[in-house]
Amino acid sequence: MILKKVILLTFIFISLNSFAQEAGSIKVSTGEDLRVYPVLWHQLSPEYMALCYQAFNVAQSNLEKELQDKECCEKLAIVTDIDETVLDNSYSEARNIAEGKSYNFKDWTAWIDEASATAIPGAVDFLRWAESKGVTVFYISNRTPRDIPGTVKNLKNLNFPFADEEHMLFLADGSTKEPRREKVAENYKIVMLLGDNLNDFAACFEVKDNQKRRDATVDMRQEWGRRFIVIPNVIYGEWEKGIYDYKSGLSSEDKAIVRKGKLKVNP
């Protein structure tokens, strides 16, 4: 009887010790910086590269059709976002992770001035091809006017076309890009828009309501892969703000609860 009790107690001790070790490993795992995974996918995944090449291949095919229907003397333009659409800034985010920092304006502007961003796969070839066909490219970005010199340098280093201040419409009065698109449309027919955020395409996506943005996406389904070309970006974006219902100031713990609560376990 005593031997049975000893064996039982030993089994319980081993089981509890194993559970404690497993729980400890879970704690370490959940304590890892969640930003690592999207940055690694962005930097190392061949699937990400394939999606980018696919987007620009579709863009070129569509633009070829548009050029065939071009009216005499009609001036055509492409409007493109910059960050994570034609320039890859994932290195800046990787530095923040390595140094235990969050995104901050000081480091971001230093990164822009460094002019070290690389080109998104397929971006240079497509935009240079468009230039060769007489299409003008405008860069509409929410970088600030003080960022223009660093941006011009970066784009020129990578051989992007129209890399000059004249073709850059940066943040001025508010983050909305609609007035800047309208300004381009005064003198050009905008045949294509490129972006990683749906706000890069139309004002209807700027509403601070994720479901309304999803509804607008459905309403404009005929534009995707035609006039609107989306470049994948899982590192950051309006989609992430939508998860938290555009609430600022949430703690990491609160965000974790919200994320888990937003998961759909049933169709």
N, C-alpha and C positions, 0 to 999 in steps of 0.2 A: 504493500500500500504506500509506504514511504517512497519507494523507488518510483512508483507511478507519479506521485506528486512532484518529485524532483524533475522527472522527464517533462511533465506538463509545464512546470515553471520555467524550465530551460527553453522549451518551445516558445512560450509566451515572450520571454526575454529576447530571443533571437528575432521573433516576428516584429516586436516593437522596435528593436534596433534597426531592422531592415526598413521598416516604415519611416523611421526618423531620417535615415540616410536618404531615402527616396524623396521625402518631403523637403529635405535640405537641398537636394539637386533641383527640385521644382522651383524652390525659392530663387536659386541662382539663375535658373533659366528665365523666370519671369522678370528678374531684375535686369536683364540685358536690354540695352538700348534698342527699342523697336525700329529706329531709323536705319539700323544696319541692313535689314533685309531688302527694302526697296532700293537702297543705294547699290547693294551688291547685284540685284537683278538688273538695274540700269547699266551698271558698268561691265558686267561679266556675261550676261545672258545673250546667247546668239538669237534667241527668240525676240528680244527687244530690238536687236539690229535688224532682224528680218521684218518686223512690223514697220520700222522707219523706212527701210528701202521700199517696202510695199506701198506705203503712203505716198512717197515721192514718185514711184512708178505710176501709180494711179493718177497722181497730179499731172504728170507729163502727158499721159494718154488723153486725159480730159482737155488739157490745154491745146493739144494738137487739133482736137475737134473744134475747139473754140476759134482757133486761128483760121480754120477752113471757112468758118462762117463770118469772119471779120469783114466789116464794111470798110470801104475805102476811106483812108485818112483817120480811122477810128483809133484813138489811143487807149491801149489796154494796160492794166496794172494788176499786179499781185500784191496783196497786203499780207504781211507776215509778222507774227510775234517774234521775239528774239529768244528769251530764256526757255530752254528745254523744247524749243521748236526748231531753231537753227543753231543755237549754241548750247553746249553741254556744260552745265555748272555743277555737276555731281561731285566734283573734287572739293568744292567749297563746303558742301554738306558733309563730305567724308572728313574733312579737317575739323569741323565742329564736333563730330562724333568722337574723333580721336582725342580731342582736347577737352571733351566733356562740356561743350558749350551749346547753347541754343542759337538759333538764327539771330543775328543782331546787325544793325545798320552799319556799324563801324567796320566789321569784318567783311560785310557784303560789298561796301564801296571800295575797300582795299582790294578785294578780289577782282572787281571790275577794272580798277586801275592797273592791276597786274596784267590784264589782257591775255590770260592763259587758258581760257575756255576753249575746248575743242569743238569741232563741227559735229552736229547730229548726222548720223549715217545717211548719205544720199542728198543732204541739203545743198551743198555747194554745187554738185553736178546739176541738180534740177534748176536752181536759180540762175546758174550761168547759161544753161541751155535756154531758159526763158529769155534771158537778156539777148542771146544770139538771134532770137526770133522777134526782137523788137518790143518785148514786153518790159515795162518798167516795174521795179520792185520798191515798195515802201515798207520800212520797218516801223511798226507801231508797237511801242513798248511802254510799260509803266516804270522803266528806269527813269531817273530824273535827268533834267538837262545837264547837271554837272557831270553825269556819266557819259556824255557824248564822246569826249576825246578817247577815253579808254575803250569804249565800244567800237568806235571807228577803227582804232588800232587793231583790236582783236579781229574784227571782220576782215580788214585788209590783209592781216597776216594769214588768214585762212583762204584768201582769194575769193571772198564773196563779192558779188556785183553791187553797184550802187552804194558802196560803203562810204558815205559822206553825210554831212549834217543835213544837206538838202532833202535827203530821202529818209530822215529819221524824225518821227513824230513821237516825242517822249512825254512823260507825265507833266501836265500843266494844271488845269483846273479840274481836280477830281480824277478818280481812277477810271471812270468810264471811257471807253475807246470810241464810242459812237460818234462824237463830234469830229474826231480825227479821221475816222473812216469817211465821214461826210465831206470833209475837206478834200480828201483825195478824189472823191467821186465828183467834185466840181469840175475837174479837168480830165478825168480818166474814167473809163469803164472798168470797174473792179470785176475781173473775171474769176478770181479765186482768192480765198482767205486761208491762211495756215495758222494753226495754233495748238496749244496743249491744254487750254482752258476754254470752255464754251463761251466765256465772256469775250474771247478773241473774235467771235463770229457775229454776234448780234446782241442788241440791248435787252432782248427778252430773257436772256440768261442771267442778267445781273440781279434779278430778284433774290432776296435772302430767304429762300424757301426751297429746300432740296426737291420736294415733290413737284413744285411748279417748274423747276428746272428740268426735271425728268419728263414732265408733260410736254414742255416746249421742245424737248429733244425728239419726242414722238411726232409732234406737229410738223417739225422740219425734217422729217426722215428722208425726204427726197433730195436734200442738199448734201447729206453725208457721203463722202467718197465721190462727190461731183464738184460742186462749187466750194464746199467746206471740206478741208483736209485736216484731220486730227492726228497729232503726234502723241504717242502714249507718254504719260508722266505719272508714275506712282509715288514719286518722292514727296510731292506737295501739290497743293492746288485748291480750287474752290470746292472740289468734291470732299476734301477732308473737313473743311469748315462746316459743310452740310451735315456731316455725321453728328457733329455737336450742336446742331441747330443754330449755328452762328453765335453761340455763347462764348464769350471770352472770359479768361480768368479761371478756368476750370483747373483743378489740380490733376496730377498724373493719375491719382487713384480714381477721381471722378471720371476722367476720360476713359479709363479702363472699364469702369462700370457701364458707361454709355455705349462704348464699342460692343461690349458683350451683349448688352440689351438690344442693340440694333441688328444683331445677327438673325437671319431668317432660317429657321430650322425646318420649315415646311414651305412647299411651293405656294 
